[in-house]
């Protein structure tokens, strides 16, 4: 009975450890991708010769002023500029 509890405890500990490692690795990858997207967004917003500059400015401003998360700002501005 005690060996069964030890096996369950070790398995649980191993599972939690693997889950935590996977979580932090994917979170780090997600944050890198988001940072890359934001750098590109800012570059495109600042490129006044681009025909998409108003769209990128809209997304950046809605996100930067805290109105909404980045994905929602992107969707909202997409709808706004598709209607025009």
C-alpha positions in Angstrom: 0.0 0.0 0.0 2.8 2.4 0.9 4.6 1.6 -2.4 1.5 2.4 -4.3 1.2 5.8 -2.6 4.9 6.5 -3.3 4.4 5.7 -7.0 1.3 7.9 -7.2 3.2 10.7 -5.5 6.2 10.4 -7.8 4.0 10.3 -10.9 2.0 13.3 -9.7 5.2 15.3 -9.0 6.7 14.3 -12.4 3.4 15.3 -14.2 3.3 18.7 -12.4 7.0 19.3 -13.2 6.5 18.6 -16.9 3.4 20.7 -17.0 5.1 23.7 -15.4 8.1 23.4 -17.8 5.8 23.3 -20.8 3.8 26.2 -19.6 6.8 28.5 -19.1 8.4 27.5 -22.4 5.2 28.2 -24.4 4.6 31.4 -22.4 8.1 32.6 -23.3 7.6 31.7 -27.0 4.2 33.5 -27.0 5.8 36.7 -25.5 8.6 36.7 -28.0 6.0 36.4 -30.9 3.9 39.2 -29.4 7.0 41.4 -29.0 8.0 40.7 -32.7 4.4 41.6 -33.8 4.5 44.8 -31.8 7.8 45.9 -33.3 6.4 45.2 -36.8 3.2 47.0 -35.9 5.1 50.1 -34.7 7.3 50.1 -37.8 4.3 49.9 -40.1 2.5 52.5 -38.1 5.4 54.9 -38.5 5.8 54.2 -42.3 3.7 57.1 -43.6 4.2 56.0 -47.2 2.3 52.7 -46.6 -1.3 52.5 -47.7 -2.1 50.4 -44.6 -0.7 53.1 -42.2 -4.2 54.2 -40.9 -5.0 50.5 -40.0 -1.8 50.0 -38.1 -2.2 53.3 -36.4 -5.8 52.4 -35.3 -4.6 49.0 -33.9 -1.6 50.6 -32.1 -3.7 53.4 -30.6 -6.5 51.1 -29.3 -3.9 48.8 -27.8 -1.6 51.5 -26.5 -4.2 53.5 -24.7 -5.5 50.4 -23.0 -8.9 50.3 -24.7 -8.6 46.6 -25.5 -6.2 43.7 -25.9 -4.1 43.5 -29.1 -6.1 40.8 -30.7 -9.4 42.7 -30.1 -7.9 45.9 -31.4 -6.8 44.1 -34.6 -10.2 42.6 -35.1 -12.0 45.9 -34.4 -9.8 47.9 -36.8 -10.1 45.2 -39.5 -13.9 45.5 -39.3 -13.6 49.3 -39.4 -11.4 49.4 -42.5 -13.2 46.6 -44.3 -16.5 48.6 -44.1 -14.8 51.7 -45.7 
